[in-house]
Amino acid sequence: MWISHIPYAEANGRLKALYDRVKGPDDNVDNIMLAHSLRPHSMEGHMALYKYVLHHAANTTPKWFLETLGVYVSQLNDCAYCVDHHFSGLKRLLKDEARASAIRSALQSGSFSGVFTDAEAIALRYADVLTRTPQAQDALKSCVDAMRRAGVDDGQILEVNQVVSYFNYANRTVVGLGVTTDGDILGLSPGNSENPDDWSHA
């Protein structure tokens, strides 16, 4: 990491309280969270957004597909940190090594046929356009219209939009500060979707 940070053992006050909310086994705090340690309020904002966008019971898009969108956006942004973390999380959700491998290959090739439904493939195309050419309004609207025709309701379109937007933010946080996975435990997440205030990583 290219900026200084406060490790868990040296934290106190509000920062220590936040670390205790987000930590995993053995007091491990992911480096993406450690990167916020000089401004705990931004860590709190980041975690609230992450939890509500990706791990909330009110979402109706399957969590595995939201994670897939995150992996794809991170791949497009060359953010190895988020690809490694979230593909590990995706594998834990799927519990199917062959399916996970097929998804990874499809994302890397950009060929989604046979691996994803039509609706999922359109959502991935939307993620591509929003990530790489967000100024392409006609293409984005075309993707939104196509998702709707494929049976994706407007609330789910919003979920897709928010996950894609969140990962672009997270990727730029990581890439812009030189954050690596050194010392992280890959694949953990605040997965208790029923409790939006539970940020612990397990």
N, C-alpha and C positions, 0 to 999 in steps of 0.2 A: 504494500500500500504506500502511496506516495506522500500521504500526509500522516501526521502523528495521530495516535489514538490512545484511549485509556483502556487498558485490559481489565477484565472482570475483577481480578484480585485487587486492583487499585481504585475501583469505582466506589463512590458513596453518594448519598442523597438521592436526588431524582434519577440520576444515571443508573445507580445500583438497582433502584426499584424497577426501572425499565429493563435492565439486563435480566433481572429475576423473572420478569414476565415473558421474555423471548428466549431464554436459554434452553438448551437441550441437555442431554446426559452429561454428567461430570462438569456442570457449569459452563458448557461450551456455548459460545455466542458466535453465530455466523459472522464472517468478516464483513459482509454487506451491512450488517447492523453496527459492528465496531467502527465502520467508517463514519458513522453519524455521531460518535461519542463526544466530540467537541461541541456539538449542538444537539443535546438530547431531544429538544422539541421537534427537530426534523426526523429523528428516529421514530418518535411517537406518531408523527404524521404518516411516515412511510409504512409503518406496521399497520396502522388503522386502514389505510388504503389497500394494502396487500390482503389483509384478512377479509375485508368486506368484498373485495372484487373477486378473489379466488376461492375463499374458504368460508362462504356464508350459506346457511341453510336455505335462504330464500332464492338462491340461484336455481334455475331449472336445467341449464346446460350441464351435462355430465362433467364431473370434476376432471376425469381423465382427459376430456377434450379441451377443457380450459388449460390444463397443463401442457397439452400438445401445442396449443396456440402459443403458449409462453416459450416452449422449446423452439418453435419455428421462428418467432420474432427474434429470439436471442441468436439463433443461427444466422438470420439475415443481417443482424448487427455485429456479427463476429464477436459475440460475448460468450466466450468459452465458460466463464464462471456460471452464468445462468443456465446455459445448455447442460453442463455437467450436473448442477444441482437439480434442475427440474426434470431432466430425463431420468435421473435416479428416482425422483419422486413419482414420475409417471410409471416406471417399472413396478414400484411398490404398490401403486393403485391397481394396475392391471393384473399383477400376479400371473403373467403369461409372457415368458421370455420371447417366444416366437412372434407374438403380436407386437410386442415392444420393438423388436428388431425390424419388423416390416414397417412400422410407423417411422422409425429412425431413417430407414433407407428411403422411404417415400419423401420425407421432409428434405433429405439431402439431395435427392434427384429432382424434386419439384414435380414429380409425376404421382398424382394422388389416386388415379383410377385403380379400382380393385382393392384398395386399402381403406379408403374413406367413402362414406355416402356422398351423394351429390351435394347435399346441404353442407356437410363438413368440408368438402373440397372448395365450395364457394366461399365459406368462411375463411379458409386458409388463403385463398386468393385475395380476399378483402384485407387480411392481415399483411400480405405482401405489399399491396398497393399503399395502405395506410402507413406502413413502415418506410418504404423506399421512395414513394412519390406522393406524399400527403396533399400536394397541390393538385393532384389529378382528380378534381371533383366529379367529373363525368364518370370516370372509371369507378370511383367509390360508390356513387349513387347506383350505378349499374349493378355492382356487387350486392348492395343492400336490397335492391329490387329482386335480384336473382335469389337471394336468401329467402326473402318473403315468399316468392313463387315456389320455392322448394320446401315450404312448410315451417320455416323458422319464424316464430312470432317476434313482434317488435321488442318485447322485453328481453328475449334471447339475443336479438341483434345488439341491443344495448350491452348485454353481458359480454359478447364478443368484442365490441368496441372498447369496453373498459379494460378487459384483459390485455388486448393489444396495446392500448395506450399505457397501461401500467408497466408492461414489460419494456416498452421503449424508454420510459423513465428509469426503471431499474437498471437496464443495460447501460444507459449513459452515466448513471451513478457509478457503476462498477468500472466501466472502461475509462471513464474520465478521471478516476482516482487510483487506477492501477491495482484494484482489488483482486486477489487471487484466492484459490480454495485452500491454500496452505493452512492446515490445522482444522479445517472445517470437517463436519460429518455430513457427507452428501446424502441428499434425499429426505432429510427431515423437514417437517412443515407444521404449521399451526393447524392441524387437521380437524380439530373439534368444531365442526361447522355449526353445531347446535348452540354454541356459546361464543358469540362474537368478541367477548372480552378475554377469552382464553387464547393467549398468544404463544403459549409454550410449544416448543418444537419437539416432536416425538416421531 
